[in-house]
Structure formats: structure tokens, C-alpha cells
Amino acid sequence: MLTSNMIGASVHPTTSGAAMPRIALPDGRRVERPHPEWQAHHLRWRWLLDSWEGGEAYRTAIYGYDMHGMPVRNLIRHKREYPSSLDAGAYPPNGRPFGTDPAHQATDDDYELRRARTPVPTFVSEAAEAHLARIYSREVRRAGPEPLTAWWRDVDGRGTSIDDFMSSSVAPLLLVLGQLDLIVDRPAVPEGEPVRTRADELRLGLDSCVASYILPENMVWWRLDRAGRYLECLVREVDDGGGASWRHWDDRAWTLFDDRGEKVRGPVPHAYGRVPIIRVFDRRRPRCRNIGLPRYESIAEIQREFYNRDSELILSDTTQAHPLLQGPEDYVKADGAVPIGPNWLLPKKKNSQGGAATYEGFDVIRFPKEGADSLRLNKADLRDAADRAALLLKPAGAAGTGGSTVAQSGVSKRIDQAAGNDLLSKVAATLGQVERRLADLALAVTGAPLTTEERAAVRVQYPSSFDLFTGEELARTVGQFQAILGAAGHAPRTEREMLGKLVRVMLPGLDDSDYGEFDTEIEAYLGLRPEA
């Protein structure tokens, strides 16, 4: 039975890479290591998930250890920041304890100072939120038989509607990771409740089904059929205390194993006739059979580079925050103290030669700022590169758009009209396909007695066009189109083609039938007969 709170869970990076035990399957075969595709990509998935989540998870994440035994993090360590052999025992192997104050080791360690004081960028989450907010601001039309529409109102057994389940969980994870496993199963039987009859199932609500997701890092081993569906798979489940167990699924039963690979329960038969888990993709990696291609991978790379350069700038500003004085040698003390007079008066050294007296004062050494200025320019370039990758545009007149004034306050951004519509249409079509596959799986698990016509009548329609113009841009575009249309009539056939193309640029994403109606209207205005 489904334990949805465990399947989608992940644990702290220092423990999530625990080795998989050797597991003896019910038919005698042994699973001794994860799937090769999982081994090649699981660290990348965790890094992408950390990039989307941001915050402390991104700051403390560990992706292995380098040749010096230091943890590999998102913040790259400089050569001079490695502890010397004398200091090697002064630091715990994993850095500060998870969940403690980031400034724990930042007092005398430049690397830990950078890690503690550098805010984590949110480029990945900003891009995902901008795209999905546009898609789910429009109505998603759904139609299907009564058992399915009832399930859409509560897909996970906790009152979550299909809209909330898709927009808050499935859609962002799918776009960030490039793939996601969805599982639909019967609810777990409450402890101490015997189930002997159909009435018991109805009384306990076991006639319904609940859905959840499995993070790719927890789907560690699988076998596929020719169509790419799971013949069997092994899922890592994490409980609230951080302990791991392993559940093997095939088309007949599931079996539960503990963290040592010993069988705990099963095989427990099910009547689904298939593994109740599907892997859905945003895009596929061309050289892998069961691995997706993350949509925001390039933005995550830019985010990490921005994070490192920002840390360099913070360290530079911090170390140069206090002036460095250069003064007479007589005032240099072993303890570094400089005598100060009343009212914070800094004395000058008096030199008496003959009848004249001169005073030698202190100079402030000015640090070169070229390096810091270059870092600031690089940060701006990286921010613009992330926006371009997400097809986000700055407001008209904002810095970086060629103007010297800002048209509106803040740094709010919008999505490019033409390219943005193409992107959002593709993403919406993918999400619609995911929902249809999830609906098919839910109907298979519930075993609802439906006819072929009723199953074929399931409809999930996502929006295919999006209004990405601002009000000012829309009014200006309409005015320009009307001006062009008013001046037309000198070359009707040529103008018909040009106006038709202009309409498609201004209103992308519509159906061909809609564009056909617009073309007919333009032909009538220009006095042309439709061509046979």
C-alpha cells in the first residue's frame, strides 16, 4: 500500500548516498547495485533539486569529496583555502553540523566566511515560477467519467485537487529534474482494521486510490519493456527518522526490504496487472532510455557561477572594509596598536633638524577596485544570461535594456511574447500529456468498470496561447496594426500575405482554424476572393 509521505522524501545530502544493500528478489534473483543510468545521473538530480530549493539546502549540500578529503559543495574552494596539514584536524569532515548557524566556522576561515555570508540565488525557482504561473493562470479543461472526476477532487487522500497537485508538486519537479515517477496505489490499511469484505473496503475508504511522486534519486533500479514501461523496479523509501527501506514492485506484487536487504513483508499481491508507477518526461536525453533532460539545467549552471562570483565580491568588500594605514616606523608596535590622542586625534611624527621642524603623517593605502568592478559586471552578465535562458525580459527602460531610465519601480520581468508563447505551449502540452497518463493509471488502479468509449472520452486540455503583452504594448501593437490596415489596398495580394503573417506574430499559439478565419476577414477587407 502507498506510503506517500515516504516515497517523495529525500534526506540530507550527507546520508542520501548510502550504498544499496544486496537484495534477494522473491524469484531468487539478486539486485546488487543500482541501475547504471541511475549511477550516472543521481548526483546531478540532487544538485538540480538543491538549485530549485535554494537556501540552506543549497548552501550545505555535499556532492562527494575531493582529492584532499574536503567536501565538494556548490561554493568552489580556492587553493589557498584548503587547511594546512597542521590544521587538518581542526575541522569536522562534513563542515559545520547540519542546521547550525552558518557563521559557525566563518570567523577565521575565508571559505566558511564566503559560504556563510553569500545569499543563495534563486534563478531556477524564479524561472519555474514565472513559466508555471502563466500556464496555470488559465483554465485547464478536464472531462471524464464520474470515478475519475471524483478522484480529481482528491488525488492524494489529503484533499488535494488535481490542479494543486500538478501546479505545486508535479509540474515544478518535472521541469527542474526533466523526469518524475508517479505512483498510484490503494490507501494503506489502518492498523488493527481487518478487511474481509467489500463493505470493509468501503467503510475504510480502500476502494479509492491515492497518488504521489517518487524523486528520481529514490528510483534506484528498474527493468523496462519494449514500450518503456516498468516491468519491475526498486524504490528507496525514507521514513520520518531518516531510515531507509526498499520496496520492489512488479506486475503481480510488491515486497518490502529493510536497510540491510532483509525481507520485512511480502510478496503482497495486487490486482493491477502492471507496475502502478509511470515515469513521465519533460524532454528525453537522446543517449539514455529512461532519463530526462532538465529544462533549467543551464540556468542552474549560471546560478552556481553567480553564487561563486558573489561570494568573491563579498569577501573582497569584507577584507577591504577597514582602512590600512602606512605611517612612521616609530609608531609601529608589536601588538599592532597605534596611539590615539584626545578626540581621536591621530598624531604625526615630528622631525627636528636644525631650526626647522617637519611632521610625517599617516597615509591610507587605497585598495585597487578594478577586480571588484569586474566581478560586478560579470554578475550583471550572468543575471542577464539567466533571464535570456528563461525568456524573461526586463521592463522597458530598465538598466540593461538600452535606456537610462526605469519605466517602473523594481526589477520585475515578463516573458517574451513570441518565443515565450512557443515555450509555454510546449510545456503546457507536456503537462497535459502527463495528466492524461496519470488519469489512465488511476483508472487502472481503481478498476472502475468503464467501457472503451468512456475511457476514450477522458479529456485534459491545457491552454495553448498566452497573453504576454503588457497593457501598453498591446495598445501600441493594436494601434500600429490598425494604421497598417488602414493604409492597405495598393497591393492586395501581397498585403494579404504580409498581414496574415503579422497576425500570427501578434497572436501566437492559436489553432489553424482561428488563423483561417482571420485570413478570410483580411481578404474580405481587401476585396479579394478566396482562392480555390
C-alpha positions in Angstrom: 0.0 0.0 0.0 1.1 3.5 -0.7 3.0 5.5 1.9 3.2 8.8 0.0 5.0 10.7 2.8 7.9 8.3 2.4 8.3 7.9 -1.4 8.7 11.5 -2.3 11.0 12.2 0.6 14.7 13.0 0.4 17.2 13.1 3.2 20.2 15.3 4.0 22.9 15.1 1.3 25.5 13.6 3.7 23.4 10.4 4.1 21.4 10.1 0.9 24.2 8.5 -0.9 24.2 5.4 1.3 25.1 2.2 -0.5 22.2 0.0 -1.6 22.2 -3.4 0.1 22.2 -6.7 -1.8 18.5 -7.6 -2.2 17.3 -11.1 -2.9 14.1 -10.9 -5.0 11.2 -13.3 -4.4 12.2 -15.3 -7.6 15.7 -15.8 -6.3 17.4 -13.2 -8.4 19.7 -10.7 -6.6 19.9 -6.9 -7.1 23.4 -5.9 -6.0 23.9 -2.4 -7.5 21.8 0.5 -8.7 20.9 0.8 -12.4 23.8 2.2 -14.5 21.7 5.2 -15.6 20.9 6.0 -12.0 24.6 5.8 -11.1 25.5 8.3 -13.9 22.8 10.9 -13.0 21.8 10.7 -9.4 24.2 13.4 -8.2 23.0 15.7 -11.0 19.4 15.2 -9.9 20.2 16.1 -6.3 22.1 19.2 -7.4 19.2 20.3 -9.6 16.8 19.8 -6.8 19.0 21.8 -4.4 19.3 24.6 -7.1 15.5 24.8 -7.2 15.0 24.6 -3.4 17.9 27.1 -2.7 18.5 28.4 0.8 20.2 26.2 3.4 19.9 23.0 1.3 21.9 24.6 -1.5 24.5 26.1 0.9 25.2 22.9 2.9 24.8 20.3 0.1 27.6 17.8 -0.4 28.2 16.0 -3.7 31.2 13.9 -2.8 34.8 14.6 -1.6 37.8 15.9 -3.5 41.3 14.5 -3.6 42.2 16.4 -0.4 39.2 14.9 1.5 37.2 18.1 1.6 33.5 18.1 0.8 32.5 19.2 -2.8 29.9 21.9 -2.5 28.3 24.5 -4.7 30.8 27.0 -3.4 34.1 26.2 -5.1 37.1 26.2 -2.7 40.3 28.1 -3.7 43.7 26.5 -3.5 44.7 28.8 -0.6 41.5 27.9 1.3 42.5 24.3 1.9 43.5 23.7 5.5 47.2 23.1 6.0 48.5 19.8 7.4 48.7 21.4 10.9 45.0 22.5 10.7 43.7 19.3 9.0 42.2 18.0 12.3 40.6 21.3 13.3 37.5 20.9 11.0 34.9 18.1 11.0 34.9 16.2 7.7 31.5 17.4 6.7 31.9 21.1 7.8 29.6 22.5 10.4 26.7 20.3 11.7 23.6 20.4 9.5 21.1 23.0 10.7 23.5 25.1 12.9 24.4 28.7 12.4 26.2 29.3 9.1 28.7 31.6 10.8 29.9 28.7 13.0 33.2 28.5 11.2 33.3 31.8 9.4 35.5 33.7 12.0 39.0 32.7 10.7 38.2 30.7 7.5 37.8 32.7 4.3 35.9 29.8 2.6 33.5 29.4 5.5 33.0 33.2 5.6 32.1 33.2 1.9 29.7 30.3 2.4 28.0 31.8 5.5 27.6 35.4 4.1 26.7 34.8 0.5 23.0 34.7 -0.2 21.9 31.8 -2.4 20.5 33.0 -5.8 17.1 31.8 -6.9 17.3 31.8 -10.7 15.9 28.3 -11.1 12.9 28.8 -8.9 12.2 32.2 -10.4 12.2 30.7 -13.9 9.9 27.8 -13.0 7.5 30.0 -11.1 7.3 32.5 -13.9 6.5 29.9 -16.5 4.1 27.8 -14.4 2.3 30.9 -13.1 1.4 31.8 -16.7 0.3 28.3 -17.6 -1.9 27.8 -14.5 -3.4 31.3 -14.6 -5.5 29.9 -17.5 -8.2 27.3 -17.0 -7.3 23.7 -17.6 -10.3 21.9 -19.1 -10.9 18.3 -17.9 -13.7 15.8 -18.7 -14.1 12.2 -17.9 -16.3 9.5 -16.2 -17.6 10.1 -12.7 -15.0 7.9 -10.9 -12.2 10.0 -12.5 -13.8 13.4 -11.8 -14.3 12.3 -8.2 -10.7 11.4 -7.9 -9.6 14.7 -9.4 -11.1 16.4 -6.4 -8.8 14.5 -4.0 -5.9 12.8 -5.7 -3.7 12.1 -2.7 -6.2 11.2 0.0 -5.5 14.5 1.8 -8.0 16.7 0.0 -5.5 18.0 -2.7 -7.2 18.7 -6.1 -5.5 17.7 -9.3 -4.9 21.5 -10.0 -3.0 21.9 -6.8 -1.2 18.5 -7.1 0.1 19.4 -10.6 0.9 23.1 -10.1 2.6 22.8 -6.7 4.4 19.4 -6.9 4.4 17.6 -10.2 4.9 20.4 -12.7 7.9 22.2 -11.0 9.7 18.9 -10.2 9.2 17.7 -13.8 10.6 20.9 -15.3 13.5 21.1 -12.9 14.5 17.4 -13.0 13.4 16.6 -16.5 11.6 13.5 -15.3 9.5 12.3 -12.4 8.0 8.9 -11.3 4.3 9.0 -10.4 2.7 6.2 -8.4 -1.0 5.5 -7.8 -2.0 2.8 -5.3 -4.7 1.9 -2.8 -4.6 3.7 0.6 -2.8 1.9 3.4 -5.0 -0.3 5.6 -5.2 1.3 9.1 -3.5 -0.8 11.8 -5.8 -3.1 13.6 -8.6 -2.9 11.0 -9.4 -6.3 9.3 -10.5 -6.2 5.7 -12.7 -9.2 4.9 -15.5 -7.9 2.7 -16.3 -5.3 0.2 -18.2 -3.5 2.9 -15.0 -3.2 4.9 -13.2 -1.7 1.9 -16.0 0.9 1.5 -16.1 1.7 5.2 -12.3 2.3 5.4 -12.2 4.1 2.0 -10.0 1.5 0.4 -12.0 1.5 -2.8 -10.3 4.7 -3.9 -6.7 5.4 -4.9 -4.1 7.9 -3.9 -1.3 9.4 -6.0 2.2 10.5 -5.1 5.6 11.1 -6.7 8.9 9.4 -6.5 12.1 11.5 -6.8 14.5 10.1 -9.4 17.2 9.7 -6.8 14.9 7.2 -5.0 14.1 5.1 -8.1 17.4 3.2 -8.0 16.8 0.1 -10.2 14.4 -1.0 -12.9 13.7 -3.1 -15.9 11.6 -1.8 -18.9 9.5 -3.4 -21.6 9.8 -2.5 -25.2 7.4 0.4 -24.7 9.5 1.9 -21.9 7.1 0.8 -19.1 8.3 -0.7 -15.9 8.4 -4.4 -15.8 9.8 -4.2 -12.2 11.5 -1.6 -10.1 13.1 -1.0 -6.8 12.2 2.1 -4.8 14.1 3.6 -1.9 11.7 4.9 0.8 12.7 7.2 3.7 10.8 7.4 6.9 10.5 10.4 9.2 13.5 9.3 11.2 15.8 9.2 8.2 15.8 5.4 8.0 15.7 3.7 4.6 13.8 0.7 3.3 13.4 -0.8 -0.2 10.2 -1.8 -2.0 10.3 -4.0 -5.0 7.4 -3.8 -7.5 6.4 -6.0 -10.4 3.1 -6.6 -12.2 1.9 -9.1 -9.6 3.1 -8.0 -6.1 5.3 -5.8 -4.0 7.9 -6.8 -1.4 9.4 -4.7 1.3 13.1 -5.0 2.5 14.9 -3.2 5.3 18.1 -1.2 5.1 20.2 -4.5 5.3 18.3 -6.1 2.4 16.3 -8.5 4.6 12.7 -9.1 3.7 10.3 -7.4 6.0 7.0 -8.1 4.3 5.7 -9.7 1.2 5.3 -10.6 -1.5 1.9 -8.8 -1.2 -0.2 -9.4 -4.3 -2.1 -6.6 -6.1 -4.6 -6.8 -8.9 -3.4 -4.0 -11.2 -1.8 -6.2 -13.8 1.1 -3.7 -14.1 3.5 -1.8 -12.0 1.4 1.2 -10.7 4.3 3.6 -11.4 4.9 5.6 -14.6 7.9 7.7 -15.4 7.0 11.0 -17.2 9.4 13.2 -19.0 9.7 16.9 -20.0 12.3 16.0 -22.6 14.4 12.9 -23.0 18.2 12.5 -23.1 18.9 11.1 -26.5 21.6 8.7 -25.3 19.6 7.2 -22.4 16.5 5.1 -22.4 14.9 6.2 -19.1 16.5 9.6 -18.3 15.0 13.0 -18.9 16.7 16.2 -20.0 16.2 19.0 -17.4 14.8 22.2 -18.9 16.6 24.5 -16.4 20.0 22.8 -16.3 21.7 25.8 -18.0 20.1 28.2 -15.6 21.3 26.1 -12.6 24.8 26.3 -14.0 24.6 30.1 -14.3 23.1 30.2 -10.7 26.1 28.4 -9.3 28.6 30.6 -11.1 26.7 33.7 -9.9 26.8 32.3 -6.4 30.6 31.9 -6.5 31.3 35.3 -8.0 29.0 37.0 -5.5 31.0 35.2 -2.7 34.2 36.6 -4.1 32.8 40.1 -4.1 31.6 39.8 -0.6 35.0 38.6 0.6 36.7 41.4 -1.2 34.4 44.0 0.3 34.7 42.5 3.7 38.5 42.3 3.8 38.8 45.9 2.4 36.1 47.3 4.7 38.7 48.8 7.1 41.5 51.1 6.0 45.1 50.0 6.0 47.4 52.7 7.4 51.0 53.3 6.4 52.9 55.5 8.8 56.2 56.3 10.5 58.2 53.3 11.7 58.4 54.6 15.2 54.7 54.2 15.6 54.7 50.6 14.6 54.1 48.4 17.7 54.5 44.7 18.1 50.8 44.4 19.0 49.7 46.4 16.0 48.3 49.3 18.2 48.5 52.9 17.1 48.4 55.6 19.9 45.4 57.9 19.5 45.2 61.3 21.2 42.2 63.2 22.6 39.1 63.3 20.4 40.5 60.5 18.2 43.3 62.7 17.1 46.0 60.7 15.2 49.5 62.1 15.9 52.1 62.9 13.4 55.8 62.2 13.9 57.8 65.4 14.5 61.2 65.6 12.8 63.5 68.4 14.2 66.5 69.2 12.0 68.3 72.4 12.8 65.9 75.2 13.4 63.1 73.7 11.3 60.5 71.1 12.2 58.6 68.8 9.9 55.8 66.4 10.5 55.5 63.0 9.0 51.8 61.8 9.0 50.0 58.6 8.1 48.8 57.5 4.6 45.8 55.4 3.8 46.6 52.6 1.4 43.8 52.5 -1.2 43.0 49.1 -2.5 42.7 48.6 -6.2 39.0 48.3 -7.2 39.3 47.0 -10.7 38.8 43.4 -9.7 35.7 44.1 -7.7 34.3 46.2 -10.6 34.9 43.4 -13.0 33.1 41.0 -10.7 30.1 43.3 -10.6 30.0 43.4 -14.3 30.3 39.7 -14.6 27.4 39.2 -12.1 25.2 41.5 -14.2 26.1 39.5 -17.3 25.3 36.2 -15.6 21.9 37.6 -14.4 21.1 38.7 -18.0 22.2 35.2 -19.3 19.8 33.5 -16.8 17.0 35.8 -17.9 17.6 35.1 -21.6 17.7 31.3 -20.9 14.3 31.7 -19.2 13.0 34.1 -21.9 12.4 36.8 -19.3 12.6 40.4 -20.3 13.3 43.5 -18.2 10.7 46.3 -18.1 11.1 48.9 -20.9 13.8 51.4 -20.0 15.3 49.4 -17.2 19.1 49.1 -16.9 20.4 46.6 -19.4 17.7 47.3 -22.0 19.5 50.2 -23.6 17.8 53.0 -21.7 19.0 55.2 -19.0 15.7 55.5 -17.1 13.5 52.9 -15.4 9.9 52.8 -16.6 8.6 51.2 -13.4 9.9 50.5 -9.9 11.6 47.2 -9.0 13.2 44.7 -11.3 10.1 42.8 -12.3 10.3 40.9 -15.5 7.9 39.5 -18.1 8.1 36.7 -20.6 9.0 37.4 -24.2 5.8 37.4 -26.3 6.8 35.3 -29.4 9.4 32.9 -28.0 7.7 32.8 -24.6 4.4 31.6 -26.2 6.3 28.8 -28.1 8.0 27.7 -24.8 4.8 27.8 -22.7 2.8 26.0 -25.4 5.4 23.1 -25.4 5.4 23.0 -21.6 1.6 23.1 -21.4 1.3 20.3 -24.0 3.8 18.1 -21.9 1.8 18.7 -18.7 -1.4 17.8 -20.5 0.1 14.5 -21.6 1.4 13.8 -18.1 -2.1 14.3 -16.7 -3.7 12.0 -19.2 -1.2 9.3 -18.4 -1.8 9.8 -14.7 -5.6 9.6 -15.3 -5.2 6.3 -17.2 -3.1 4.9 -14.3 -5.7 6.0 -11.7 -8.5 4.3 -13.7 -6.4 1.1 -14.0 -5.7 1.0 -10.2 -9.4 1.7 -9.2 -10.6 -1.0 -11.6 -13.7 1.1 -12.4 -15.9 -0.9 -14.8 -15.8 1.5 -17.7 -16.5 0.9 -21.4 -13.9 1.6 -24.1 -15.9 4.7 -25.1 -15.8 6.1 -21.5 -12.1 5.6 -21.3 -11.6 7.3 -24.7 -13.7 10.2 -23.5 -11.1 11.4 -21.0 -10.0 14.9 -22.0 -7.3 17.1 -20.4 -6.8 20.3 -22.4 -4.2 22.8 -21.3 -4.1 26.4 -22.8 -2.1 26.7 -26.0 -1.9 30.5 -26.2 -0.9 33.1 -23.6 -1.3 36.8 -23.3 2.2 38.0 -22.6 1.9 41.6 -23.8 1.7 44.4 -21.2 -1.3 46.7 -21.5 0.9 49.5 -23.0 2.5 47.1 -25.5 -0.9 45.6 -26.5 -2.4 49.1 -27.1 0.6 50.2 -29.1 0.5 47.0 -31.2 -3.2 47.3 -31.9 -2.8 50.9 -33.0 0.1 50.1 -35.3 -1.8 47.2 -36.9 -4.9 49.4 -37.5 -2.6 52.0 -39.1 -1.1 49.4 -41.4 -4.5 48.0 -42.2 -5.9 51.5 -43.0 -3.1 52.2 -45.5 -3.5 48.8 -47.2 -5.1 48.3 -50.6 -2.4 49.2 -53.1 -1.1 45.6 -53.5 -3.9 43.5 -52.1 -2.5 40.0 -52.6 0.9 40.9 -51.2 -0.6 42.8 -48.3 -2.9 39.8 -47.5 0.2 37.6 -47.1 2.0 40.2 -45.0 -1.0 41.0 -42.8 -1.6 37.3 -42.3 2.0 36.8 -41.1 1.7 39.8 -38.9 -1.4 38.4 -37.2 0.4 35.2 -36.5 3.3 37.1 -34.9 0.9 39.2 -32.7 -1.3 36.3 -31.7 0.9 33.1 -31.5 -0.3 29.8 -30.3 -3.8 29.7 -31.8 -5.3 26.9 -33.8 -5.0 26.9 -37.6 -8.8 27.3 -37.9 -8.6 30.5 -36.0 -5.9 31.8 -38.3 -8.0 30.8 -41.3 -10.9 32.9 -40.0 -8.5 35.9 -39.6 -7.2 35.4 -43.2 -10.8 35.3 -44.5 -11.6 38.6 -42.7 -8.5 40.2 -44.2 -9.4 39.1 -47.7 -12.9 40.5 -47.3 -11.4 43.8 -46.2 -9.0 43.9 -49.1 -11.8 42.9 -51.5 -10.2 39.7 -52.6 -11.9 36.5 -53.4 -10.8 33.4 -51.6 -8.6 31.2 -53.7 -9.9 27.8 -54.7 
